Amino acid sequence: MAEKKFMTVKFDDYKPLRDVVYETLREAILRQVIRPGERMMENKLADEMGVSRTPVREAIRQLELEGFVIMVPRKGAYVAEISLTDIQEVYEIRTALEVLASGLAAERATTEEIEDMERCLVREAEVLETEDILKTVEADVDLHELVYQASRNARLMGLLNMLREQIYRMRVVSTSLPGRKAKSLSFHKELVEAIGRRDAARAEEIAALHMQHAEQSMLLHFQNFLQNDRGGKEPMN
């Protein structure tokens, strides 16, 4: 009998089952327990998680809306692959928004918000050596969210929220690459220092460098993946 990928879903009195199943599948995709390009079969997933097909179907639909899953006509649901175009387009947009948010945060952040950023840096340093990539990613997300909030620009935050899931998935890949966690923390420290000095120009510069390094790491990983696992063919999406 094939080894199961999931533990039985733990029921939560405060969450609908569909939400628990969605969170389980989303984490499995992020951790690459279910790998890019792999088919998501409702019956198999339901059996492995000990639930009916209905919450699995609902979870897959939600994952499709968020870009984690693609539906192929007459074939079914597959985990979406990250393409070269995805990386370039997301980072083009994200870089512009991060630079703007960082500059505005340097001008508008309160003393309390800057202190929150500094505390967040401490938490990020504490999980630096952890083997749990998602914990490191959550610390990264927390820092950036504080910068966004300090920008005092609701529309800017709305645009970033539209890209949230795509950015999150790329963060997981990028953070898992050798040297990225330490480099990211270094950029974050410099960014918070610039915001604390109210140096908008420097904050924008650091944000741009941070995004440039993240994108370059993703592109290098993508190219190596193609050469090693796909014989030079770009993933289908």
C-alpha positions as CSV (number, residue, x, y, z in Angstrom):
1,M,0.0,0.0,0.0
2,A,1.4,3.4,-1.0
3,E,2.6,5.6,1.9
4,K,0.2,8.3,2.8
5,K,1.3,11.9,2.4
6,F,-0.9,13.4,5.1
7,M,-1.8,12.6,8.6
8,T,-5.5,12.4,9.3
9,V,-7.0,15.9,9.5
10,K,-7.5,17.0,13.1
11,F,-11.0,18.3,13.6
12,D,-11.2,21.9,15.0
13,D,-14.4,22.9,16.8
14,Y,-13.8,26.5,15.8
15,K,-13.1,25.9,12.0
16,P,-15.3,24.5,9.2
17,L,-13.8,21.2,7.9
18,R,-13.3,22.8,4.5
19,D,-11.0,25.4,6.0
20,V,-9.0,22.7,7.8
21,V,-8.6,20.7,4.6
22,Y,-7.7,23.8,2.7
23,E,-5.0,24.7,5.2
24,T,-3.7,21.2,5.1
25,L,-3.5,21.1,1.3
26,R,-2.0,24.6,1.1
27,E,0.8,23.7,3.5
28,A,1.4,20.5,1.6
29,I,1.9,22.5,-1.6
30,L,4.1,25.0,0.1
31,R,6.3,22.3,1.6
32,Q,6.3,20.5,-1.7
33,V,4.8,17.4,-0.1
34,I,2.5,17.7,-3.2
35,R,5.0,18.8,-5.8
36,P,4.5,21.2,-8.7
37,G,2.9,19.5,-11.7
38,E,1.4,16.7,-9.5
39,R,-2.2,15.8,-10.0
40,M,-4.5,16.3,-7.1
41,M,-7.0,13.5,-7.1
42,E,-10.1,14.1,-4.9
43,N,-10.7,10.5,-4.0
44,K,-7.1,9.8,-3.0
45,L,-6.7,13.0,-1.0
46,A,-10.0,12.4,0.8
47,D,-8.9,8.9,1.7
48,E,-5.5,10.0,3.0
49,M,-7.0,12.8,5.1
50,G,-9.9,10.8,6.4
51,V,-12.6,13.1,5.1
52,S,-15.3,13.1,2.4
53,R,-14.7,14.4,-1.2
54,T,-16.8,17.6,-0.6
55,P,-14.4,19.6,1.6
56,V,-11.5,18.4,-0.6
57,R,-13.3,19.7,-3.7
58,E,-14.0,23.0,-2.0
59,A,-10.4,23.4,-0.9
60,I,-9.1,22.7,-4.4
61,R,-11.4,25.4,-5.8
62,Q,-10.1,27.9,-3.3
63,L,-6.5,26.9,-4.1
64,E,-7.3,27.4,-7.8
65,L,-8.5,30.9,-7.1
66,E,-5.3,31.7,-5.3
67,G,-3.1,30.4,-8.1
68,F,-1.8,27.3,-6.3
69,V,-3.8,24.9,-8.5
70,I,-4.7,24.8,-12.2
71,M,-7.6,22.9,-13.8
72,V,-6.7,21.1,-17.0
73,P,-9.8,20.2,-19.1
74,R,-10.7,16.5,-19.1
75,K,-7.7,15.8,-16.9
76,G,-8.3,17.4,-13.5
77,A,-6.5,19.5,-10.9
78,Y,-2.7,19.9,-10.9
79,V,-0.4,21.9,-8.6
80,A,0.6,25.0,-10.5
81,E,4.2,25.3,-11.4
82,I,6.2,28.5,-11.1
83,S,7.4,29.7,-14.5
84,L,10.2,32.1,-15.5
85,T,7.5,34.6,-16.5
86,D,5.7,34.3,-13.1
87,I,9.0,35.1,-11.3
88,Q,9.8,38.1,-13.5
89,E,6.3,39.6,-13.5
90,V,5.7,39.1,-9.8
91,Y,9.1,40.6,-8.9
92,E,8.6,43.6,-11.3
93,I,5.4,44.5,-9.5
94,R,6.6,43.6,-6.0
95,T,9.8,45.6,-6.3
96,A,8.0,48.7,-7.2
97,L,5.5,48.3,-4.3
98,E,8.1,47.4,-1.7
99,V,10.3,50.4,-2.6
100,L,7.3,52.7,-2.3
101,A,6.2,51.2,1.0
102,S,9.6,51.4,2.5
103,G,10.1,55.0,1.5
104,L,6.7,56.0,2.9
105,A,7.3,53.9,6.1
106,A,10.5,55.9,6.7
107,E,8.5,59.1,6.6
108,R,5.3,57.9,8.4
109,A,6.2,55.1,10.8
110,T,5.4,55.8,14.5
111,T,8.0,55.1,17.2
112,E,5.9,52.2,18.3
113,E,5.8,50.7,14.8
114,I,9.6,51.0,14.5
115,E,10.0,49.2,17.9
116,D,7.7,46.5,16.6
117,M,9.9,46.1,13.6
118,E,13.0,45.8,15.8
119,R,11.2,43.1,17.9
120,C,10.3,41.3,14.7
121,L,14.0,41.3,13.7
122,V,14.8,39.5,17.0
123,R,12.2,36.9,16.3
124,E,13.5,36.4,12.8
125,A,17.0,35.9,14.1
126,E,15.7,33.3,16.6
127,V,14.3,31.2,13.8
128,L,17.2,31.7,11.4
129,E,18.6,28.2,12.0
130,T,15.3,26.4,12.2
131,E,14.6,23.6,9.8
132,D,11.0,24.7,9.6
133,I,11.0,26.9,6.5
134,L,7.5,28.1,7.0
135,K,8.4,29.5,10.5
136,T,11.2,31.5,8.9
137,V,8.8,32.7,6.1
138,E,6.2,33.8,8.6
139,A,8.9,35.9,10.4
140,D,9.8,37.5,7.0
141,V,6.1,38.2,6.3
142,D,5.6,39.8,9.7
143,L,8.4,42.3,9.1
144,H,7.2,43.3,5.6
145,E,3.6,43.6,6.9
146,L,4.7,46.1,9.5
147,V,6.5,48.1,6.8
148,Y,3.3,48.1,4.7
149,Q,1.2,49.2,7.6
150,A,3.6,52.0,8.4
151,S,3.3,53.3,4.9
152,R,-0.3,54.5,5.8
153,N,-1.4,53.8,2.2
154,A,-4.4,51.5,2.1
155,R,-4.4,51.2,-1.7
156,L,-0.8,50.2,-1.7
157,M,-1.6,47.5,0.9
158,G,-4.5,46.4,-1.2
159,L,-2.3,45.9,-4.2
160,L,0.2,43.9,-2.2
161,N,-2.7,41.7,-0.8
162,M,-3.7,40.9,-4.3
163,L,-0.3,39.3,-4.8
164,R,-0.1,37.8,-1.3
165,E,-0.4,34.1,-2.2
166,Q,1.9,34.3,-5.2
167,I,4.5,36.2,-3.2
168,Y,4.2,33.8,-0.3
169,R,4.8,30.7,-2.5
170,M,7.9,32.3,-4.0
171,R,9.1,33.3,-0.5
172,V,9.0,29.7,0.6
173,V,11.2,28.7,-2.4
174,S,13.5,31.6,-2.0
175,T,13.9,31.2,1.7
176,S,14.9,27.5,1.3
177,L,17.8,28.4,-0.9
178,P,21.4,28.3,0.6
179,G,22.3,31.6,2.3
180,R,19.0,33.3,1.6
181,K,17.7,33.4,5.2
182,A,20.8,35.1,6.6
183,K,21.0,37.5,3.6
184,S,17.3,38.4,4.0
185,L,17.8,39.1,7.7
186,S,20.7,41.4,6.8
187,F,18.6,43.4,4.4
188,H,15.8,43.6,7.0
189,K,18.2,45.0,9.6
190,E,19.4,47.7,7.2
191,L,15.9,48.5,6.2
192,V,14.7,48.9,9.7
193,E,17.7,51.0,10.5
194,A,17.0,53.3,7.6
195,I,13.3,53.6,8.6
196,G,14.4,54.4,12.2
197,R,16.6,57.2,10.9
198,R,13.8,58.5,8.7
199,D,16.0,58.1,5.7
200,A,13.5,57.4,2.9
201,A,16.0,57.3,0.1
202,R,18.1,54.7,1.9
203,A,15.1,52.7,2.8
204,E,14.0,52.6,-0.9
205,E,17.5,51.6,-1.9
206,I,17.7,48.7,0.5
207,A,14.2,47.5,-0.5
208,A,15.2,47.5,-4.2
209,L,18.4,45.6,-3.4
210,H,16.5,43.1,-1.3
211,M,14.1,42.4,-4.1
212,Q,16.8,42.2,-6.7
213,H,18.7,39.6,-4.6
214,A,15.5,37.6,-4.0
215,E,14.6,37.6,-7.7
216,Q,18.2,36.6,-8.8
217,S,18.1,33.7,-6.3
218,M,14.8,32.5,-7.7
219,L,15.9,32.8,-11.3
220,L,19.1,30.8,-10.6
221,H,17.1,28.2,-8.8
222,F,14.6,28.0,-11.6
223,Q,17.4,27.6,-14.2
224,N,19.1,24.9,-12.2
225,F,15.8,23.1,-11.8
226,L,15.2,23.1,-15.6
227,Q,18.7,21.8,-16.3
228,N,18.6,19.1,-13.7
229,D,15.0,17.9,-13.7
230,R,13.4,19.0,-16.9
231,G,16.0,18.6,-19.6
232,G,15.8,22.4,-20.3
233,K,12.1,22.5,-20.9
234,E,10.1,25.2,-19.2
235,P,7.3,24.0,-16.9
236,M,3.8,24.1,-18.3
237,N,1.3,26.4,-16.6
